Amino acid sequence: MALTIKRGTDPDQPEAGALIADRRLWLNAGGTRVVEDGDPAAALQLAAPGLPIRKAEVDRLGLEVVDGRIQQLPNGKRAAPAKHKMAAPSANKGAAPPKSK
């Protein structure tokens, strides 16, 4: 009997909305700002060239591709977070159940 391990996604394919790093990018110590390689504020590596940056990080940090390079948008210009897409509850959701016969 063999053990089969299945992954939810192909590790070679980035998730939808992820960005592929064009250069080495770092986070500052607070994890709130993206800095270039060699910047004294660099504390945590975010990505290496050719590797994906997860969609959650792209959204959290406000990253966008500008002129072929990944850049962090200024605080006031970050994209709005995704809205909840779940359908509204039906009109009778809170109604009392029908009487038994």
N, C-alpha and C positions, 0 to 999 in steps of 0.2 A: 504494500500500500504506500503510495507516495503522498507527500504533503504538497498541496498547491496553495500558493499565496497569491491573492489577487489584490491589485491596487485599484483605488478609485479612479485614478487618472494615469495617463502615460507620463512617466517621469521625464521623457524627452520633449514633451509638449507643454509649453507654459499655459497656465490657466487663462481663461478669457479675462481681459482687462489688465493682465500683467504686462509690464514693460521689460524689454531686454536691455540690460545695462550696456552702454556704449563705452564706458570707462569705469575705473574703480571709484566707488562712491562711499562716503562715510557718514555717520551720524555724529552729532555733538554729544557730550556727556548726558544731556537731558533727553536725548532721542527725539528732539523736536525740530532740528534743522539739519539739512543735508549739506555736507561740505565736500570740497574737492580733495583728492589725494594729496598729501603733503601739508594740508592746513593744520596749524597747531591745535585747533579745536576738535580735530578728528579723534573720536574715542571708540566707536563701534563700527565695524565694516558692514555696510548695507548691501553692497553687491560688487562682484568682480565682472570684468568685461565678458559679455556673451551670456551671462547668467540672468535668469528672470528675477524681477522684483515683484513679489506677490501683490495682487490687486488690493488687499487690505492695507498694505503699506503705501501703495500708490495713492489711495484715497485719503488715508490718515495724514500723509505728509503733503498732499496737494501737488503731486508730481505730474508733469506733462512733457511731451516731446515738443521742443521748439527748435526749428531749424536743424532737425536731426539729432539734437542733444537733449538728454533728460535734464529738466530744470524744475526747481521748486517754485511754485507760484507764490507771490506775496500773500500774507494772511488774508487781506481783504478780498483777494481774487480767487480763492480756492473754490473748487466746484462744490456745489451743494451736495450733502450726503444723499444717498439713494433713499427714495421714499418707500414706505411700506407698500408692497404690491399685493397684499392679500385682499381678497374681495370683501366688501362690506357684508356684515351678517344679514341674513334674510329678515324680512319684516316680522315674521312670526317666531323668531329665535327665542324671545323672552316670554312668549305667550304660554298660557296654561295648556296642558295636554287636553285633548278632547275627552269628553265623558265616555265611560264604558257603556256598552249596550246591556 
